[in-house]
């Protein structure tokens, strides 16, 4: 579970940012990278970043310039900047270097993992899980607010840590579709069956009790209406009574 991006972010955080408050001040993170790499990191909002890109990195011998799309949401900007920090710290040779260019899949995944672990360190996520173990929807909102990230980023991070196993989705009942969905690695479900279940659950006027079982798992379901859609969280009944696990797949502070 703890991948290269996660471990690199954890090491960097503990070396340079251990006493910082949350949400992280990304300008202070840039200064920490200055110290580590002996390179000036400049963050600049602009109009000429391709609309599908949130942040773009260009480097010279002494300057790393991160251009940020001013039209994207603040949460997307924060994650995009942290993603480019990941490329720098992990010494990737590609990244979003030119308009229209694409990152190698491995580097993109590593930078995403770095960004998530930098903005939402696992031991701080665990602290919130311990504090709010009874409601996954409330917990995701707390993670979003505390770390200054989107609801989607918070749900994805919670699923990835597997501290409190669950399934999370944003459902659009009017269009009968999911905007996104994530589930913890310890829950072994067929992805398509899960998606079909969620859409069925919200498009049927009468939600039947048997709809609460998917692939043999009975779930405790919570919902929160947001932006005309529903944040849906599912926790297996067999796991709902468990306390948050202090260790998971080799994790230790």
Beta strands, then each sheet from edge to edge (+ up, - down):
strand 1: 40-46
strand 2: 55-59
strand 3: 63-69
strand 4: 167-172
strand 5: 177-183
strand 6: 213-214
strand 7: 217-226
strand 8: 229-236
sheet 1: 1+ 3+ 2-
sheet 2: 5+ 4- 8+ 7- 6+
end
